[in-house]
Amino acid sequence: MAVSNSIIRAGLLYDFTLGSKAAESCRKIGSAFGEGAVGERTNQKLFKKFASGNESLEHEPRSGRPSTLNNDDIKLAMSDMPSS
């Protein structure tokens, strides 16, 4: 079952709010949505974020080189490719 990250994050926040431990929450999410739906380390990071008071379910901005590609240019290039 494919499930969105926002649904998984909401489940993790729910477990955190109820006082579950990160490892226990990871097992429950894995049981509900399939093994590997969330990594234990990712879960630990989110629990730490929630504990700091940040209960946002959105991804945090990431550092690094910004993309120089324009999505419209990519779509145009893809539409010009022959179909197989």
C-alpha positions in Angstrom: 0.0 0.0 0.0 1.5 3.3 -1.1 0.9 6.0 1.5 1.9 9.6 1.5 4.6 11.0 3.7 2.1 13.5 5.2 -0.2 10.6 6.4 2.8 8.8 8.0 4.0 12.1 9.6 0.5 12.6 11.0 0.5 9.1 12.5 3.9 9.7 14.0 2.7 13.0 15.6 -0.3 11.2 16.9 1.9 8.5 18.5 4.3 11.2 19.9 1.4 13.1 21.4 0.1 9.9 23.1 3.6 9.4 24.6 4.7 6.5 22.5 8.4 5.9 22.0 10.0 6.4 18.6 10.8 2.7 18.1 7.3 1.6 19.1 5.8 4.1 16.8 8.0 2.9 13.9 6.8 -0.7 14.5 3.2 0.3 14.5 3.5 2.4 11.3 5.3 -0.6 9.7 2.5 -2.9 10.7 -0.1 -0.6 9.3 1.5 0.5 6.1 4.2 -2.1 5.4 7.7 -2.7 6.5 9.9 0.2 5.5 7.1 2.7 5.4 9.3 4.8 7.7 12.9 4.3 8.7 13.7 4.1 12.4 16.3 6.9 12.1 13.8 9.2 10.3 11.3 8.4 13.0 13.8 9.4 15.7 14.5 12.7 14.0 10.8 13.5 13.7 10.2 12.7 17.4 13.1 14.9 18.3 11.6 17.7 16.1 8.2 17.2 17.8 9.9 17.3 21.3 11.5 20.6 20.5 8.0 22.1 19.9 8.0 22.0 16.1 4.9 19.9 15.3 4.8 20.9 11.6 4.2 18.0 9.2 5.9 19.8 6.3 9.4 19.0 5.1 12.0 21.3 6.4 13.9 23.3 3.7 17.2 21.6 2.8 20.5 23.2 2.1 22.4 22.6 -1.0 22.7 23.8 -4.5 19.4 25.0 -5.9 18.1 23.5 -9.1 18.9 25.5 -12.2 16.4 23.5 -14.3 13.0 24.9 -15.2 10.1 22.4 -14.9 8.5 23.8 -18.0 11.7 23.2 -20.0 11.8 19.6 -18.7 8.2 19.0 -19.7 8.9 20.4 -23.1 11.9 18.2 -23.6 10.0 15.1 -22.5 7.2 15.8 -24.9 9.7 16.0 -27.8 11.0 12.5 -27.0 9.7 9.6 -29.1 7.6 7.1 -27.2 8.8 3.6 -27.0 
